[in-house]
Amino acid sequence: MQEEENKKKTAADAEKISRLDEASRLIHQANQLQPDLGSDRSLDKENEKRFILEYKANNPKQRHIAFSIRPYLKQFRFAYYDNIYRLNKWDRSGRKIYKRPGIVGKWTIKLIYLRFPLGTIETLQTLNPMTEDGERLHKHFQFLTEVGEQNLRNFIDDAVAIMEQCSYWGQFVRVFSKKYGPEYQTHLFDVDPDL
C-alpha cells in the first residue's frame, strides 16, 4: 500500500513538474516575442517617451502641436491657391488648380509653416512622415492644436492679403520677405514675366 501511495505521489509530483515546465516554457516563448517587456530598457524607453511628450506639451514653443491626429477640417482657403496660380500666370481653369505642382507645397512650408516657432515644422514632419510614394497620409495642420489652427488661419490670411496687392510672384516674394522673413536679393529676379 505504501508503494502504491508512493507511486501516486511520484506521479502527482511529476505532473506538477511537467505543468511547471510547460508554464515556464510558455513564459519563455512569450518573452522571446517581446524580449524587452518589463525590463529596465523597456521602462527607460517608456519613461523617455512620457518625458518627451510632457516636455513638448508644456513647452511654450510647442503649444501649437497636438501630438495626435485631429479630424480633417479644411484650413487653406481657395483664395490662397488661386492667388498663387494668378501670380505665377498658371492656368486656373477647371480642376487644374486642385492638382497642384509640388513646388506649391514647398512654398506653403516657407510662407506659412516657417512662421510658427522654431522647430514646429520639423516636429510636424516627424509626426506626419512621408510614405514610400512620397505622399503624406495626413495634412500637417491635422496635428495642430486649436491655438495652432488659429495661427495657421492668420498666417494664410496675411499671405493672401499680400498676394492680392501684387501683380506677379517675384513682387509678392519681395514684399512678403520684407514683412515676415529674411530678405533675399529678390530684386534681381523682380521682373514681371509678361514684360
Secondary structure, 3 states (H helix, E strand, C coil): CHHHHHHHHHHHHHHHHHHHHHHHHHHHHHHHHCCCCCCHHHHHHHHHHHHHHHHHHHCHHHCCECCCCCCCCCCCCHHHHHHHHHHCCCCCCCCHHHCCCHHHHHHHHHHCHHHCCCCHHHHHHHHCCECCCCCECCCHHHHECHHHHHHHHHHHHHHHHHHHHCCCHHHHHHHHHHHHCCCCCHHHCCCCCCC
